[in-house]
Amino acid sequence: MHSLVFCPEPGELLEFNQGTLLAALQQIGLISNTPSSASSGCATDFPAGDRFLDLIIFMGCSPAVQLEPGAQGSAHCYISLQQHPSPGQLYAGSQSRPARCGLCKAPIETSRLLGCIEKQRLPTCSQCQAELNWSDVTWNKTIGMARVALVINNIFPHEAVPADELISTIKNGSGINWRYFYI
């Protein structure tokens, strides 16, 4: 499933009131006021709100954006607030480019990062041999790692961009800086 993912910038503290963030997202109309269990069975899934199409700017002439599930359960846009145990979850897709070592800029293969998460180890650069903190990995616009993520599901990579109002609301609603990328 393709998605637009927001996560705290590397090095940001992850302690913020998620209820305050969700209330801010409801207030601007990104998410509806009622959590949905229809999307993935998770209580933190929300249907798109009434201003979703104002806050996510779609590129192209006339994009087909489905905001509600179809009769066949077809893919539709919905928003999830996801939490993961330390060190976090790697968000990557089939088109993701590798992350890079923050010291020597060598690529770090996705499979290597997944192995480090699974074994709860810090990644080591295969080129300079440095052991990296997760915040020392240079992420790009197609891969990221997060313990907390706001995921807008069923958005194709680079098909849409978040409006400045949405980026500002996420930052102000949480009190921390966030980045976004596509998977």
Secondary structure, 3 states (H helix, E strand, C coil): CCEEEEEECCCCCCCCCHHHHHHHHHHHCCECCCCCCCCCCCCCEEEECCCHHHHEEECCCCCCCCCCCCCCCCCCCEEEEEECCCCCEEEECCCCCCEEECCCCCEECHHHHHHHHHCCCCCECCCCCCECCHHHEECCCCEEEECEEEEEECCCCCCEEECHHHHHHHHHHHCCCEEEEEC
